[in-house]
Amino acid sequence: MFRSSFVFAAAVVCLARPAVAQQPAGSQPAPASQPASPQAKPADPAPSTAPETPSTPEERIEALDQQIRILARQIEIEKEAQTAAQAAAPAVAAGTAGFDIHSADGAFRVRIRGYLHSDFRKYLDDDAKLGTDAFLLRRARPLLEATFFKIFDFRIMTDFGGGTAVVQDAYVDARFSKYVNVRSGKQKPPLGQERLFSATDILFIERALPTALVPNRDVGIQVYGDPTPWLGYQIGVFNGVIDGGSGDTDVTDSKDVVGRVVLSPFKAGKHDKLQSLSIGIGGSTGQEIGTLAAPALAQVRSGGQLVWFRYRTDGTAPNTTIADGDRTRFTTHGQYYVGQLGLQAEYVRSTQAVRRAAVADTIGQEAWQVTGSWVLTGEAATGRIIAPRKVFDLKKKQWGAFEIVARANALAVDDAAFPVFANPDQAARKATAGGLGLNWYLNRNVKIAADYELTKYDGGAAGGGDRPDEHSLFTRFQVAF
């Protein structure tokens, strides 16, 4: 607006200005104050470099039009520069997916996310006082992610839940193509369907029994890709950890080789109701050698997070079972979602060579689970966090989304473990559990859940009796972004 006013004023001034009188050709201007010296020679007139002043109204209008065009182009250049500067400026965003800072071309990005799980655990009919009713901070995990040059990703996630500080994830990704990508650092080895789900996405508050037989997090490197819409693969080499365990280093030279293949045969087809079907198969092989101080054998926990199986250990060689050789794992799993219905299934078998004093054997453990879900409010089931069509709002009488879940799962230990390697009066041979739950998604970031699970045991009590049934009632308040 200012420049337009300036141009208009300039035009008015130019039109109103009178023409300058022309001097006759060859004439000299009169001296301003003193007469010229008679001895001084008149100087040659200097060639004129200034543009001639327009003498006619037409010439003045043409000159003015030229000035207006120049000013208009200058304005255009300034606008283009401003637009280019805005396009190159970093962008800052905040929303349900967290906080995001990225360059204009997306080549560089930093994301800040995290989640918190505040739980309550209640053990019903627990006359033996096997469980403790308690409030607890199950997880408190800030998460930092970054991208460099559109190819390299960095992720670090710590956990302050349970009164401890642990680095859960710390790895870098190199995303070269859909065929080959590389991940290196502390991560989840590619084994176990439910274990690979984020803790914010699992349908029950605690994972099912098969997850107890696969590694949690380990340090290593893996190569992965999705060569076709219906095929994905992962293969890696890791330090090796006990079943259900995590590690930051290694004390032996042996390493675990882990791999998994996932098939989605109908994902690219015309069968809409079968596109979500996926089937996976995976396994690992390695060696684990324990010591009296660190036997390298895992305890097994129920869905209620109580230990119901452990190998013999008292710190002495005659009465301590240790890992002593080959360890293999095998898993197959699948998931399927159609409309409001979701189904997940998984089977895992883990075998470990063990030794107690001079006696050695290979002990196997196997587990399975089937989980179903139904979204009561009509949203599509995905096996992940549900985004309600109408988020919770009391004033609008909107309640978010509700989902009911049910599962059956079991884990059994080979009979060869008893009584030499495990005490049958303290360790059960098998756990079979069934559970029901309700998930309430107030919005994309807030979830309230309540689960009840009944676990029955074979063995595990003195005199060959059965360990008492376990009735666990868990609740969770989850915030994730």
C-alpha positions in Angstrom: 0.0 0.0 0.0 2.9 2.4 0.9 4.7 1.7 -2.4 1.5 2.1 -4.4 0.9 5.5 -2.8 4.5 6.5 -3.5 4.1 5.6 -7.2 0.9 7.6 -7.4 2.5 10.7 -5.8 5.5 10.4 -8.1 3.2 10.4 -11.1 1.4 13.5 -9.9 4.7 15.4 -9.3 6.0 14.5 -12.8 2.9 15.6 -14.6 2.7 18.8 -12.7 6.4 19.8 -13.1 6.9 22.5 -15.8 9.3 21.9 -18.7 12.8 23.2 -18.2 13.8 26.0 -20.6 16.3 24.9 -23.2 19.5 26.8 -23.7 20.5 27.7 -27.3 23.0 25.4 -28.8 26.6 26.3 -27.9 25.7 29.0 -25.4 27.3 29.1 -21.9 25.5 29.7 -18.7 26.1 33.1 -17.0 28.6 33.1 -14.0 27.0 32.8 -10.7 29.1 35.4 -8.8 32.4 36.4 -10.2 33.2 37.3 -13.8 35.4 35.0 -15.6 39.1 35.8 -15.7 40.1 37.3 -19.1 43.2 35.0 -19.1 41.3 31.9 -18.5 40.4 29.8 -21.5 36.9 28.6 -21.7 36.7 24.9 -20.8 35.4 22.4 -23.3 31.9 21.5 -22.4 31.8 18.1 -20.7 29.7 15.5 -22.4 26.4 15.1 -20.7 25.8 11.7 -19.0 22.5 12.4 -17.3 19.3 11.4 -19.2 17.5 14.1 -20.9 14.5 15.4 -19.1 11.3 14.6 -21.0 10.1 17.8 -22.7 6.6 16.7 -23.7 3.7 15.3 -21.7 3.9 12.2 -23.8 7.5 11.7 -23.0 6.9 12.3 -19.3 4.1 9.8 -19.2 6.3 7.2 -20.9 9.1 7.8 -18.4 6.7 7.6 -15.5 5.3 4.3 -16.9 8.9 2.9 -17.1 9.5 3.9 -13.4 6.2 2.2 -12.4 7.2 -1.0 -14.2 10.6 -1.0 -12.4 8.9 -0.5 -9.0 6.4 -3.2 -9.7 9.1 -5.7 -10.6 11.0 -4.8 -7.4 7.9 -5.6 -5.4 7.5 -8.9 -7.3 11.2 -9.8 -6.5 10.7 -9.0 -2.8 7.6 -11.1 -2.7 9.3 -14.0 -4.4 12.2 -13.7 -1.9 9.8 -13.7 1.0 8.0 -16.8 -0.3 11.3 -18.6 -0.8 12.4 -17.7 2.7 9.2 -19.0 4.2 9.4 -22.2 2.2 13.0 -22.8 3.5 12.2 -22.0 7.1 11.9 -25.0 9.6 8.4 -26.0 10.6 7.2 -26.7 14.2 4.1 -28.8 14.9 2.4 -30.3 17.9 -0.5 -32.8 17.9 -1.6 -36.2 18.9 1.6 -37.7 17.4 3.8 -35.6 19.6 6.1 -32.6 19.0 7.8 -32.3 15.6 10.5 -29.9 14.3 11.5 -30.5 10.7 13.2 -28.7 7.8 11.1 -27.5 4.9 12.2 -30.4 2.6 11.7 -33.0 5.4 15.4 -34.1 5.2 15.9 -33.3 8.9 13.5 -33.9 11.6 13.3 -34.2 15.4 10.3 -35.8 17.2 9.6 -35.8 20.9 7.1 -38.4 22.1 6.6 -40.6 25.1 4.1 -42.5 27.2 3.2 -43.3 30.9 1.4 -46.3 32.4 0.0 -45.9 35.9 -1.4 -49.2 37.1 -3.2 -50.8 40.1 -2.9 -54.5 40.8 -5.3 -56.5 43.0 -5.0 -60.2 43.7 -8.3 -61.8 44.6 -8.7 -64.9 46.9 -5.0 -64.7 47.6 -4.9 -66.5 51.0 -1.3 -67.6 50.4 -0.3 -63.9 49.9 1.5 -64.7 46.7 0.8 -61.3 45.2 0.8 -57.8 46.7 -1.9 -55.4 46.0 -0.3 -52.1 44.9 -0.3 -49.0 42.8 2.7 -48.7 40.6 4.3 -46.7 37.8 4.6 -49.5 35.3 6.3 -47.4 32.6 7.4 -43.8 32.2 9.2 -43.6 28.8 10.3 -40.4 27.1 11.2 -40.9 23.5 13.4 -38.9 21.1 13.5 -39.6 17.4 15.5 -37.8 14.7 16.0 -38.1 10.9 19.1 -36.9 8.9 19.2 -36.5 5.1 15.9 -38.5 4.8 17.8 -41.8 5.2 19.2 -42.1 8.7 16.9 -42.4 11.7 17.9 -42.2 15.3 15.8 -43.4 18.3 16.4 -43.4 22.0 13.9 -44.4 24.6 14.5 -44.5 28.4 12.2 -45.9 31.1 11.9 -44.5 34.6 9.1 -46.9 35.6 9.4 -49.1 38.7 11.8 -46.8 40.4 14.7 -47.5 38.0 16.3 -45.8 35.0 16.9 -48.1 32.0 17.7 -47.4 28.4 15.2 -49.5 26.5 15.9 -48.5 22.9 19.0 -46.8 21.4 19.6 -47.5 17.8 20.1 -46.0 14.3 18.3 -47.0 11.1 19.7 -46.6 7.6 16.7 -46.7 5.2 18.3 -47.4 1.9 15.3 -48.9 0.0 12.2 -51.0 0.5 14.5 -54.0 -0.2 17.3 -53.5 2.2 17.6 -51.4 5.4 19.9 -51.7 8.4 19.3 -51.2 12.1 22.1 -51.2 14.7 22.1 -50.8 18.5 19.9 -51.8 21.4 16.5 -52.9 20.0 13.8 -55.6 20.0 15.2 -58.7 18.2 12.7 -59.7 15.4 11.1 -62.6 17.3 7.6 -62.8 18.9 4.6 -61.1 17.5 3.2 -59.5 20.7 6.7 -58.6 21.9 7.2 -56.5 18.8 4.1 -54.5 19.5 4.6 -51.3 21.4 3.4 -51.5 25.1 0.9 -48.7 24.2 -0.8 -51.0 21.6 -1.2 -54.3 23.3 -4.8 -55.3 23.9 -4.3 -56.5 27.5 -2.5 -54.7 30.2 0.2 -57.4 30.3 1.4 -59.5 27.4 0.4 -63.2 27.1 2.5 -66.2 28.1 4.3 -66.8 24.8 6.1 -63.5 25.2 7.9 -65.0 28.2 9.9 -67.2 25.9 11.3 -64.6 23.4 13.9 -61.9 24.0 12.9 -58.5 25.1 15.7 -56.2 24.0 19.3 -57.0 22.9 22.2 -55.3 21.3 23.0 -56.2 17.7 22.4 -55.5 14.1 19.6 -56.5 11.7 18.8 -56.2 8.1 15.1 -55.8 7.1 12.9 -54.9 4.2 9.5 -55.2 2.5 10.4 -56.3 -1.1 6.7 -56.7 -2.0 3.4 -55.6 -0.4 2.8 -59.2 0.8 6.3 -60.0 2.0 8.5 -58.7 4.8 11.7 -60.0 6.3 14.1 -59.4 9.2 17.4 -61.1 10.0 20.0 -60.1 12.5 22.9 -61.0 14.8 22.7 -60.2 18.5 24.6 -60.7 21.7 22.0 -63.1 23.0 19.8 -62.8 26.1 17.7 -65.2 28.2 14.0 -65.8 27.5 12.1 -62.6 28.3 15.3 -60.8 29.2 17.2 -57.7 28.1 20.9 -57.0 27.9 23.4 -54.2 27.2 26.6 -56.3 26.8 27.8 -59.9 26.5 30.1 -62.1 28.5 30.8 -64.8 25.9 31.9 -64.9 22.3 28.8 -66.7 21.1 26.1 -64.7 19.4 22.4 -65.4 18.5 21.2 -65.4 14.9 17.5 -64.3 14.7 15.2 -64.1 11.7 11.6 -63.7 10.8 9.4 -63.7 7.7 5.9 -62.2 7.5 3.5 -63.0 4.7 0.4 -60.9 3.9 -0.9 -62.9 0.9 -4.0 -60.8 0.3 -2.7 -57.3 1.0 -2.3 -56.3 -2.6 -5.4 -58.2 -3.9 -9.0 -57.4 -4.4 -10.2 -59.4 -1.4 -10.9 -56.4 0.9 -11.9 -58.6 3.9 -8.7 -60.6 3.8 -6.1 -57.8 3.2 -5.3 -57.5 6.9 -4.4 -61.2 7.3 -0.8 -61.8 8.0 1.2 -64.9 9.0 4.7 -65.0 10.4 7.3 -67.5 11.2 10.6 -66.9 12.9 13.4 -68.5 14.9 16.8 -68.0 16.6 19.8 -70.1 17.4 22.8 -69.5 19.7 24.5 -70.6 22.8 24.2 -69.6 26.5 26.7 -70.5 29.1 25.9 -69.7 32.7 27.8 -69.7 36.0 26.9 -70.3 39.6 26.7 -66.6 40.2 24.7 -66.0 36.9 23.0 -69.2 35.8 21.6 -67.5 32.6 18.2 -69.2 33.0 14.9 -67.3 33.1 12.1 -67.3 35.6 8.6 -67.5 34.1 5.9 -65.1 35.2 2.1 -65.3 34.8 -0.2 -62.7 33.3 -0.5 -61.4 36.8 3.3 -61.0 36.9 3.9 -63.6 39.6 6.8 -66.1 39.2 5.5 -69.7 38.9 8.5 -71.5 37.4 12.2 -71.3 38.2 15.1 -73.7 38.0 16.9 -74.9 41.1 19.4 -72.4 42.4 21.0 -71.9 45.8 24.5 -70.7 44.8 26.2 -74.1 45.2 27.3 -76.4 42.4 25.3 -79.5 43.5 22.0 -77.6 43.7 22.2 -75.0 41.0 21.0 -75.5 37.4 22.9 -73.4 34.8 22.6 -72.8 31.1 25.2 -75.0 29.3 25.0 -74.9 25.5 22.7 -74.6 22.6 19.5 -72.5 22.8 16.9 -72.4 20.0 13.6 -70.7 19.6 10.8 -71.1 17.1 7.7 -69.1 16.7 4.7 -68.8 14.3 2.0 -66.2 14.6 -0.8 -64.5 12.8 -3.3 -61.6 13.0 -6.5 -60.7 11.2 -8.8 -57.7 11.4 -12.1 -57.2 9.7 -14.6 -54.5 10.7 -14.8 -54.2 14.4 -13.3 -57.7 15.0 -9.6 -58.4 15.7 -7.9 -61.7 16.1 -4.3 -62.5 17.2 -2.6 -65.9 17.7 0.9 -67.0 18.5 2.9 -70.1 19.3 6.5 -70.2 20.7 8.8 -73.0 21.7 12.2 -72.4 23.4 14.8 -75.1 24.2 17.9 -74.7 26.3 20.8 -77.1 27.2 21.2 -77.1 30.9 23.4 -78.7 33.5 23.2 -79.4 37.2 26.5 -80.8 38.6 27.3 -83.7 36.3 23.8 -84.2 34.9 22.9 -82.4 31.6 19.9 -82.3 29.4 17.9 -80.1 27.0 14.8 -78.6 28.4 12.0 -77.2 26.3 9.2 -74.8 27.1 6.3 -74.0 24.8 3.4 -71.5 24.9 0.4 -70.4 22.9 -2.2 -67.7 23.0 -5.3 -66.6 21.1 -6.7 -63.1 21.6 -9.9 -61.6 20.3 -11.2 -58.0 20.3 -14.4 -56.3 19.4 -14.9 -52.5 19.2 -18.3 -51.7 20.7 -18.5 -48.2 19.3 -18.1 -49.1 15.6 -14.5 -48.1 14.9 -12.4 -50.5 12.9 -10.3 -52.9 14.9 -6.5 -52.6 14.2 -4.8 -54.3 17.1 -3.4 -50.9 17.9 -4.6 -47.8 19.7 -8.0 -46.8 18.4 -8.7 -43.2 17.4 -12.4 -42.6 18.4 -14.7 -41.0 15.9 -16.1 -38.9 18.7 -13.5 -38.0 21.3 -14.5 -37.8 25.0 -16.4 -34.6 25.7 -18.8 -34.3 28.5 -20.5 -31.1 27.2 -21.2 -32.8 23.9 -22.1 -36.1 25.6 -19.4 -37.9 23.7 -17.6 -40.9 25.4 -14.9 -41.9 23.0 -14.4 -45.6 21.9 -14.9 -48.8 23.9 -13.4 -52.2 23.1 -13.8 -55.6 24.8 -11.0 -58.1 24.7 -10.7 -61.8 25.6 -7.8 -64.3 25.5 -6.8 -67.8 26.3 -3.1 -68.7 26.8 -0.9 -71.4 28.3 2.7 -72.3 28.9 4.1 -75.8 29.7 7.6 -77.0 30.7 9.0 -80.3 29.6 8.7 -83.1 32.1 12.5 -83.6 31.8 13.0 -80.5 34.0 11.6 -82.3 37.0 12.8 -83.1 39.6 16.5 -82.8 38.7 16.6 -79.3 37.3 13.5 -77.8 38.9 11.9 -78.5 42.2 8.3 -79.7 41.6 7.3 -78.5 45.1 8.1 -74.9 44.1 7.9 -74.8 40.3 4.7 -75.6 38.4 4.7 -77.7 35.2 2.1 -75.8 33.4 0.0 -72.6 33.6 -3.3 -72.2 31.7 -5.0 -68.8 31.8 -8.1 -67.0 30.5 -8.9 -63.3 30.7 -11.4 -60.6 29.9 -10.8 -56.9 29.6 -12.4 -53.6 28.7 -10.4 -50.8 27.0 -11.8 -47.2 27.0 -10.1 -44.8 24.5 -11.1 -41.3 25.5 -9.1 -39.9 22.5 -6.1 -40.8 20.5 -3.7 -40.2 23.5 -5.6 -41.3 26.6 -6.7 -44.9 27.4 -8.2 -46.5 30.5 -8.1 -50.3 30.8 -9.3 -53.0 33.2 -8.5 -56.7 33.0 -9.3 -59.8 34.9 -7.4 -63.0 34.4 -7.7 -66.5 36.0 -4.6 -68.7 35.9 -4.6 -72.4 36.9 -1.5 -74.4 37.5 -0.4 -78.0 37.3 2.0 -78.7 40.2 4.0 -76.2 42.0 2.9 -77.0 45.6 4.3 -79.2 48.3 3.7 -82.9 48.1 2.9 -82.9 44.4 -0.1 -80.6 44.8 -1.2 -77.8 42.5 -0.3 -74.2 43.1 -3.4 -72.1 44.1 -5.4 -70.5 41.3 -4.4 -66.9 40.6 -7.1 -64.3 40.2 -5.6 -61.0 39.1 -7.5 -57.7 38.5 -5.4 -55.0 36.9 -6.3 -51.4 35.8 -4.2 -48.9 33.8 -4.3 -45.2 33.1 -2.3 -44.6 29.9 -1.2 -41.4 28.3 0.8 -41.7 25.1 1.7 -39.2 22.4 
